[in-house]
């Protein structure tokens, strides 16, 4: 039987207005230093699709085929040629032009918003798993936007499934960010019938990034079903710092947020056993997903948001599967 574990019960979980007449993108959820590092990340599928183009979008196309979408504020690391100098002369502020491009890759970001995703660390109760999932989704969209890729968003919680159909460009990114901002964690995963549109929308050879804590069997089954249907599936498993380190001292009550089970005990006395069992469970889950051809990496809430993307898409990441 697979190893099981309990989840410590932790507390879950300004920008100036734009000048009149200028449409400014809303990056949201991403610190500037993370956005700067994302310029070094390239999302590449393991297998090319002949009817969608080849290679990594070497056309970061200039000229024909590009349609202006909107402006956003200049950030360190932007290329000077992207700055609209005429607008700078009028406003004395730097703005970068964003454009919509044709896309050879379609990427879907599947966000688990079940109740356990509301969990946060006691030392930082305002930064939950779901907050991190929003940030990871936003980071992935920024990379896809830069590459000119199409991307869709699928948000799952006990209320059902919310889909933002795959498209490209800054306007679509902003619509997805609004949907992420409205997302709340609650209950478990919905029924298979409620998830049917997910399987209908995600086409063969599309790439799927699942962001989840991995505690819901339903989430793992969805990932396996998509992989079996020739979708390239990746997963980021989101953990709290307390799950990684189990720093508790003295008496504590540990509660399963979704199952309702409770366990009382001394934190220090339970630490070694918890870490051993939790480690075994994670390795078993990683091996299960690897057997289905799914690459998985871990993200802990005290790590930079771009780290799991760098782990997934490093030069040697396609050589195998498994958690870092």
N, C-alpha and C positions, 0 to 999 in steps of 0.2 A: 504494500500500500504506500502511496506517496506520503512523504512527511508533511505534517500540517504545523501551523504556527498561529500564535495569537498576535493581534495588533495592539500595541500600547495605545491607550485612549488619550489623545492630546487635543488641545483646543483647535477646532478647524480654522479650519480657517477663521504739478499744474503747468499746465502749458498755456502761454499767452495766446489770445485769439489771433487768427490770421488777418492780414490787411484786407480791407474790402477789395473785392474784385479778383483776388488771387486764391485759387484752389490749392490747398496744401494737403499733402497726404498725412495720414495719422499712423505712424509706425506702431505706437502702442506696445506695452508690455516689455520693451527691449531697452536696456541701458545703452547709451551711445557707444561705450567700449565694446559691448557685445556686437552691436551692428557693424562696427569697424572690423572686428575679427571675422565676421561672417563673409567678408569679401574674399577670404582665403578658402572658403568651403565650396566644393563643386559636387552637386548631386549627379551621380552617374548610375544608370541601371546596369545590372549584370549582363543583360542581353539586349542587343539593339533590336529595334523594330523597323524593318525595312520600309514600311509605309509611312513612317513618321520622321525620317531623317536619320542621319548617322552621326556618331561621335558626340562630343560634348559641345553642341551648339556653338561651333566656332564662329558662326555668323553673329555674334552679338550685334546684329545687323544695324548698320547705319545707312540712312538714305531710304531707298525703295523698300516698301513693305512695312515701314514703321509708321505708327499713327500716334501723334502727341496725345497724352492723357491728362497730365496735370503737373503742377510744381510741388516740390517739397523743399524745406530748408536745407541749405548746405551743411554737410557734416564732415569732420576731419576724415580724410581718406578718399573723398570724392575726387574724381579727375577734373581738372580745371576746364577741359573741353565740354563738360556737362553743364557748366554754369551758364545761365542765360544772362549775358553781359548787358544786353539792352535793358532787361528788367532791373539789373543792378544799378544802371545809370539813372533809372527813374525812381527807384525805391531806396537806394543806398543799402540794400540788404542782398545777401547771396541766396539764390534759389537754383535748384537743379531741375532740369526738365526730365520728366519720366514719360516713357512711351510704351505702347503696347506692341508686341511682336508675335510673329507666328511661332508655334511651339512644337518641338519634336517629342516631348515627354509629357505625360499626364501623371500627376502625383496627387494622391488622396491622403489627407491627414485625418485619421480617425482618433477622436479624443474620448477617452473613458471618463464620464462624469458621474459614476456611481458614488454611493455615499462614502466609501472609504477614501475617495479622492479629496474629501474635505479635510483630511487629517493634516495637521501641522506639528511642528516641534514646540515643546513648551518654551524654549528659549526664543523662538520667533513665531508667535502664534498668528501673525498677519501674513505668513507665506506658506500656503498649503500646497499639497500635491497638485490640486487643480490650478492654482496660480502658476505653478511651474509648467503644467501642461499647456496653459494658454501661451506662456512665453516660448515654449518649444515649438508650438504650432506657428506662432508669429515669426520666429526665427526661420523655420523651414519655408514659410511663404516668402520671406525676404530673399532667400537664396533662389527660390523658383522664379520670383519676379525678375531678379537680376539676370537669370539665365534665359528668360523668355519662355518659361515652361507654363503649361496649363496646370492648375491645381484646384482641387475640390476639398470641401470640409465636411466631415460627418461627426456629429456630436451625439453621444449616446448616454442616457441616464434612465431612471425608472419611468420617466414620462414618455419615453419613446426615442425616436430618431429624428434629428434635424439635419437636413442636407443643404449644402450650398453647392450647386452644380459646378463641375469643373469649367474653368474659364481662365483667362490670363489678364494681366494688366493691373495697374494701381487701383482702379475703381473696384475691381473684383476683390483685391486684397483688402480694401477698406470695408467692403461689405462683410467679408469673413471676420475681420477684427471686431465689428459691431456684434456679430453673432457670438463670438468668443466672450466678449464683455458681458453679454446677457446670460451666459451659461451658468447654471448652478448645479452643485452636486446633490444627488438624491437617489435613494433606493438602489436596486441592483440593475442588471441589464434587462431590457425588454424581451418579449417573446420572439421566437424565430419569425413569426408572421410580421411583426413590427419591423424587423430588420430586412425584410424582403427587398425594399427599394435599394438597399446598399449593394446587394448582389446584382441587381439589374443595372445600376449606374456604372459600377466599376468594371471596365472592359478588360478583356484579356491583354496581358503585357503591361497594364497600368501598374504603377508602383504605389504601395500602400504603407504609410507609416502609422503604426498604432502606438499611442501614448497612453500608458496604463500602469497601475501598480501591480498588475498581474494576479490579483487576488480572486478575480471572478473567473470561474471555469468557462462561463459563456464567452468572455472576451477571447480566451485562448481558442475556443472552438471556432469562433468567427475568423481568427487569424489563420487557423489550419484549413478551414474551408476555402478561404480566398487563395491560399497558397496552392491547394490542390486543384484549383480552377485556373492555374497559370497566371496568377497575379504575383508580382514580386512583393513580398511582405517583409517589412522591417518592424522591430518593436523597441521602444524605449521603456524600460521598467523604472518607474519613479519610486524612490524610497525616501523615507525621512532619515534625518541624522540619528534619531533615537533608535531606529531599526538597525542601522549600521553599527552603532556603538553601544547601545543599551546602557546608557550612563546612569541608570536609576540607582538610588541608594535608599535604604529603609523600606518601610511598608508601602506598597502601591496596590491599586486596583487596576487591572488590565481588562479592557472591554473590547470585544469584537464589534466594531461599529455597525456592520451589516447583519451579522448572525445573532448578536445580542448576548453571546456567552461572556462570562466574567471569570477572572482568576485573580485571587489575592495572593500576595507573596512578598518576600524581601527581595528588592531589586538586585543587590549585590550577590545574594545566594543563587538567584535565577540566571545571572548573566551568562555564565559559561554554557549552560544547557541551551538557553535561548539562541545564542549565537551559533552554536553547533547545529541545532535543528534547523534554524532559519537558513544557514548556509547550505545545508543538504537540500532543502526544499528549493532554493533558488537554482542550484546546480541541476536538479532533476528537471525543473521547468525549462532551463536553457537547453538541456539535452533533448527534451521533447520537441521544442520548437525547431532546433537544429535538424532533427530527423525529418521535419516537414519542409526543410529548406528555408527557414525563417531566421534571419540574423537578428540578434537581440543584444542590446547594451544596457547598462544600468546608469541611472542618473540619481544622485543624492542631492537633497535640497540645499546643501551648502556649496555646491559646485557651480561653475559658470554655465549659463544656459547654452552656450554654443558647444560645450564639451561633447555631449552625445552625438551631435552631428559630425564633429571632427572624428569621433571614434568610428562612426558608421561609414564615413566616406573618405577615410585616410587611404593612402595609396595602396596599402596591403589589406584593406578591410574586406575586399572581395575574395581573398584567399580562403576564408573559412567563416564559420559562424561562432557565436558564443558571446558571453558577457565580458566586459572589460573590468 
